[in-house]
Amino acid sequence: MNGFFGLLLEILSITGPIFIIIALGYFIRLKGILKEDSVIILNKLAYNVGMPAIVFLSITRYKFSDIFSVDIIKVIYTTYIIVILLIFLSVYLFRTDNKTKGAIIVSSFRCNMTFMGFPIVLAAYGSLAIAKASIVIAFLIPVNITLTIIIFILHNRNEEKARLKKVILSLVLDPIMIAVALGIIVSYFNFIIPAPIFNVLDILSGLAVPVALMSIGASFKFFHIRNNIKLLSYISFAKLILLPLVALLLCIFIFRVDGFDRNVIVILFSMPLAVMAFVMGKEYSSNSKLISSALILTTVLSALTISVWLLVLRLI
């Protein structure tokens, strides 16, 4: 019994600080210290500066052969195929408009792997986990963006077709993608990073976690949750339970992934809804109010579910 409580305290020591900083971001905005424009700046600072720095440094600390695994790619894509098909089939049981159906589908599979996934796997498993997580995200970013656009367009017939050039540019110029690509090149060819550049990136990477987490909390607005509780419950189940469960089962019974890679994959898939889903939902005239509510609810609930998944992974 003492061993179990010790393990529970260890898990809470990982997730507790993460969600305390998120809550701090919310109360700072509530007190008026951060304004709406400041929250947008925080998001951009975290995504365009801090996160690329931590991704690049994490990858370059290891040999490419140590962080890349074909089995990881097999698991993440197979998980997506299974879960998205299940969601597509089940969402039409809801009597609601097409825009809302599109919002439900996207909200059920888009994971906040960068802003929340990185801090969690770093705290739980160290810098090697960040390097492996970066590879996962690099393979999922193109899929996420493309699928999200297709789903929003299919469920909003009046919306203009997305321009292929714009989609391709968003992928090529994505700062996380650039950081992953550069990191892989440096790692593969064993290039030495000059000390001044390394020190600058190390300082910038220190911004990533606190700024990202505070920006999540600062963006919370508790509207429309009560009016959509049935749909939000479905999204929360699919996002926080079904997605990581499918990934875990595939890791254990189908692809037999080693324990460390399995843990990183499952925790990344247990993350709440990504902020980018809301941004893209507004751009493509989806039900952005539902997506915003799902973002808040899944983030709040994930304080419990991520802790449970970390505990499960320690026990199996």
C-alpha positions in Angstrom: 0.0 0.0 0.0 2.8 2.4 0.9 4.4 1.6 -2.5 1.2 2.5 -4.3 0.8 5.8 -2.5 4.4 6.6 -3.1 3.8 6.0 -6.8 0.7 8.1 -6.7 2.6 11.0 -5.1 5.3 10.6 -7.8 2.7 10.9 -10.5 1.1 14.0 -8.9 4.5 15.6 -8.6 4.7 15.4 -12.4 1.2 16.6 -13.3 0.6 18.9 -10.4 3.0 21.7 -11.3 1.9 21.6 -14.9 -1.7 22.3 -14.1 -0.9 24.8 -11.3 0.9 26.9 -14.0 -2.1 26.5 -16.3 -4.4 27.7 -13.5 -2.0 30.6 -12.8 -2.3 31.7 -16.4 -6.1 31.7 -16.1 -6.1 33.8 -12.8 -3.5 36.2 -14.2 -5.8 37.0 -17.2 -8.8 37.1 -14.8 -7.0 39.8 -12.8 -6.4 41.8 -15.9 -2.6 41.5 -15.9 -2.8 39.8 -19.3 -5.2 41.1 -21.9 -6.6 39.3 -25.0 -3.8 40.6 -27.2 -1.2 39.5 -24.7 -2.5 35.9 -24.8 -2.1 35.8 -28.5 1.5 37.1 -28.2 2.2 34.4 -25.5 0.9 31.7 -27.9 3.1 33.0 -30.7 6.1 33.3 -28.5 5.8 29.8 -27.2 5.1 28.2 -30.6 7.6 30.2 -32.7 10.5 30.7 -30.3 10.5 28.5 -27.2 9.1 25.2 -28.5 11.4 25.1 -31.6 14.4 25.7 -29.4 13.6 22.9 -27.0 12.7 20.5 -29.9 16.0 21.2 -31.7 18.1 20.8 -28.6 16.4 17.7 -27.5 16.9 16.0 -30.9 20.6 17.0 -31.2 21.4 15.5 -27.8 21.0 12.0 -29.3 22.0 10.0 -32.3 19.2 9.8 -34.9 19.2 6.0 -34.6 18.4 6.3 -30.9 15.3 8.4 -31.3 13.8 7.2 -34.6 11.7 4.0 -34.7 9.6 2.7 -37.6 7.3 1.0 -35.0 6.5 4.4 -33.5 5.3 5.6 -36.9 3.3 2.5 -37.5 1.5 2.9 -34.1 0.6 6.6 -34.5 -0.8 6.3 -38.0 -2.7 3.1 -37.2 -4.1 4.7 -34.1 -5.3 7.7 -36.1 -6.9 5.5 -38.8 -8.9 3.4 -36.2 -10.0 6.3 -34.0 -10.9 8.7 -36.8 -13.0 6.0 -38.6 -14.8 5.2 -35.3 -15.5 8.9 -34.7 -16.7 9.4 -38.3 -19.2 6.5 -38.0 -20.5 7.4 -34.6 -20.8 11.2 -35.0 -23.7 10.8 -37.4 -25.7 9.4 -34.5 -26.0 13.0 -33.2 -28.8 15.1 -34.5 -26.9 18.3 -35.2 -25.8 20.4 -38.1 -22.8 19.6 -40.4 -20.6 22.3 -39.0 -21.0 20.9 -35.5 -20.3 17.4 -36.7 -17.1 18.6 -38.3 -16.1 20.3 -35.0 -16.8 17.1 -33.1 -14.6 15.0 -35.3 -11.7 17.4 -35.2 -12.0 18.0 -31.5 -11.9 14.2 -30.9 -8.5 13.6 -32.4 -6.4 16.8 -32.4 -4.0 16.6 -29.4 -2.1 19.3 -27.7 1.2 17.4 -28.0 3.4 20.5 -28.1 2.2 22.9 -25.4 1.2 20.2 -23.0 2.7 17.0 -24.3 6.3 18.2 -24.2 6.2 19.4 -20.6 4.5 16.2 -19.4 6.8 13.8 -21.2 9.8 15.9 -20.2 8.8 15.8 -16.5 8.0 12.1 -16.6 10.6 10.6 -18.9 13.4 13.2 -19.5 15.0 14.8 -22.6 15.1 11.5 -24.6 11.3 11.5 -24.5 11.2 15.0 -25.9 13.4 13.9 -28.8 11.1 11.0 -29.6 8.0 13.1 -29.1 9.4 15.6 -31.6 9.6 12.8 -34.2 6.0 11.8 -33.5 4.8 15.4 -33.9 6.8 15.9 -37.1 5.0 12.9 -38.7 1.6 14.0 -37.4 1.7 17.8 -38.2 1.1 17.3 -41.9 -1.6 14.7 -41.3 -3.3 16.9 -38.6 -3.4 20.1 -40.8 -4.6 18.2 -43.9 -7.2 16.2 -42.2 -8.6 19.2 -40.3 -9.0 21.2 -43.4 -10.6 18.4 -45.3 -13.1 17.7 -42.5 -14.0 21.3 -42.0 -14.6 21.8 -45.8 -16.6 18.5 -46.1 -18.9 19.7 -43.3 -19.2 23.2 -44.6 -20.3 23.1 -48.2 -20.5 26.8 -48.5 -16.9 27.3 -47.6 -14.3 28.1 -50.3 -11.9 25.3 -51.1 -8.6 25.6 -49.3 -5.8 26.7 -51.5 -3.2 24.0 -51.9 -0.4 26.5 -51.9 -1.5 27.9 -48.5 -1.6 24.4 -47.0 1.8 23.5 -48.3 3.4 26.7 -47.1 1.9 26.3 -43.6 3.5 22.9 -43.4 6.9 23.9 -44.8 7.2 27.1 -42.7 5.9 25.6 -39.5 8.5 26.4 -36.8 8.3 23.0 -35.1 8.7 21.2 -38.5 11.8 23.4 -39.3 13.3 22.7 -35.8 12.7 18.9 -36.2 14.3 18.9 -39.7 17.3 20.9 -38.6 17.6 18.8 -35.4 17.6 15.5 -37.4 20.3 16.8 -39.8 22.5 17.8 -36.9 21.9 14.6 -35.1 22.4 12.3 -38.2 25.6 13.9 -39.3 26.9 14.5 -35.7 27.5 18.2 -36.3 28.8 20.2 -33.3 26.7 23.2 -32.3 29.0 26.2 -31.4 28.8 27.1 -27.7 27.3 30.6 -28.2 24.5 29.3 -30.4 23.8 26.4 -28.0 23.7 28.8 -25.0 21.2 31.1 -26.8 19.0 28.2 -27.7 19.2 26.8 -24.2 18.0 30.1 -22.7 15.2 30.3 -25.3 14.1 26.7 -24.6 13.7 27.7 -20.9 10.8 30.0 -22.1 8.9 27.1 -23.7 7.3 25.3 -20.9 6.1 28.1 -18.6 5.0 30.4 -21.4 3.1 27.6 -23.2 1.3 26.5 -20.1 0.4 30.0 -19.0 -1.0 30.8 -22.5 -3.3 27.8 -22.2 -4.7 28.9 -18.9 -5.0 32.6 -20.1 -7.0 31.5 -23.1 -9.7 29.8 -21.0 -13.2 31.3 -21.3 -15.9 29.2 -19.6 -18.8 29.8 -22.0 -21.2 27.4 -23.7 -20.1 24.4 -21.8 -23.5 23.7 -20.1 -25.4 24.0 -23.4 -23.3 21.3 -25.1 -22.6 18.9 -22.3 -23.6 15.8 -24.2 -21.4 16.6 -27.2 -18.5 17.7 -25.0 -18.8 14.4 -22.9 -18.4 12.4 -26.2 -15.4 14.5 -27.3 -13.8 14.2 -23.9 -14.2 10.4 -23.9 -12.8 10.0 -27.4 -10.0 12.4 -26.8 -8.8 11.5 -23.3 -9.8 7.8 -23.1 -10.3 6.1 -26.5 -7.3 7.6 -28.3 -4.6 6.7 -25.8 -6.3 3.3 -25.1 -6.2 2.3 -28.8 -2.5 3.5 -28.9 -1.7 1.4 -25.8 -3.4 -1.8 -27.2 -1.6 -1.4 -30.5 1.8 -0.9 -28.7 1.3 -4.0 -26.6 -0.5 -6.5 -28.8 0.1 -5.6 -32.4 3.5 -3.8 -32.8 5.1 -4.9 -29.5 6.8 -1.5 -29.0 9.3 -1.3 -26.2 8.2 0.2 -22.9 9.8 3.6 -23.2 8.5 4.3 -26.7 5.1 3.0 -25.7 4.9 5.4 -22.7 5.8 8.4 -24.8 3.2 7.5 -27.5 0.4 6.9 -25.0 1.0 10.0 -23.0 1.1 12.2 -26.2 -2.2 10.7 -27.3 -3.7 11.4 -23.9 -3.3 15.1 -24.2 -6.3 17.4 -24.4 -7.5 19.3 -27.4 -5.0 21.4 -29.3 -5.4 25.2 -29.4 -4.7 25.1 -33.1 -7.9 23.2 -33.7 -9.8 26.3 -32.4 -7.8 28.6 -34.6 -8.5 26.6 -37.7 -12.1 26.1 -36.7 -12.6 29.9 -36.7 -10.7 30.2 -40.0 -12.9 27.6 -41.7 -16.2 28.8 -40.2 -16.8 25.7 -38.1 -18.6 25.6 -34.7 -15.8 27.4 -32.9 -17.8 27.8 -29.7 -18.0 24.1 -29.3 -14.3 23.7 -30.1 -13.5 26.4 -27.5 -15.6 24.6 -24.9 -14.0 21.3 -25.7 -10.6 22.8 -25.4 -11.4 24.0 -21.9 -13.2 20.9 -20.7 -10.6 18.4 -22.0 -7.8 20.4 -20.5 -9.5 20.5 -17.1 -10.4 16.8 -17.2 -6.9 15.9 -18.4 -5.5 16.8 -15.0 -7.1 13.6 -13.8 -6.9 11.4 -16.9 -3.2 12.1 -17.6 -2.4 11.3 -14.0 -4.3 8.0 -14.4 -2.5 7.1 -17.7 0.9 7.8 -16.1 -0.1 5.6 -13.2 -1.3 2.8 -15.5 1.9 2.9 -17.5 4.0 2.6 -14.4 2.0 -0.4 -13.2 1.9 -2.5 -16.4 
